[in-house]
């Protein structure tokens, strides 16, 4: 009698009006649309569910691919030197011609000056496809050195430094083209200084932007020999060794106070430093 009750209960569970998956099927039969699993002896919804392996409830999570812009391995933004050119003369204007036409949106940086007399500086820079050249800083007490900059539209290779009209003292300069810089609000910090004793030191600047291109320029009369700027690692720009000795260097920095100095032998120097913001 008890066995009959158990069988009736099993059959009622398997063949109830609303059959459920997982109901025991000891007889090997289930009501449509269920089928009896030979492995579990329970009613299941389809044959595919019988054979398909079931994933564990708490499987390992798969990490999403990192955002390249925020990955710690992504390269930091930086400026790239594209090309440069130098020239010097004894005249009141000087043309410096880049090897190739600059790329629109790049920044041209001029480092140089016009030796005339104390407190005289160059009157301006034009050309290079730059609508407006701006002077970041300068010192014109001894040998004169200035840093100018502008965004080029790529239409001209010739850059002209305008000195004191009628002057035939040395006029000189280095022009470099840079990609990767901002095209507005370019200067983060700048300073210039002069002295009659080594080392040449333009004074300290403090950068506040995430990445800056720092350009250092020093000019002295010749013959003169420069050492290597310190502290930090600097890369030299093309120098001029004539009746004046113009030297320039650059490096990329994160926010910090920069105060480089460089040994020199003539002891009549002017030095300038400017930090330009790198595009994020």
Helices and strands as residue ranges (DSSP letters): H 2-14, E 35-36, E 43-44, H 47-51, E 80-90, E 93-97, E 107-114, E 124-127, E 134-139, E 145-151, E 158-162, E 170-179, E 187-195, E 205-206, E 212-221, E 235-236, E 240-241, E 244-253, E 257-258, E 269-277
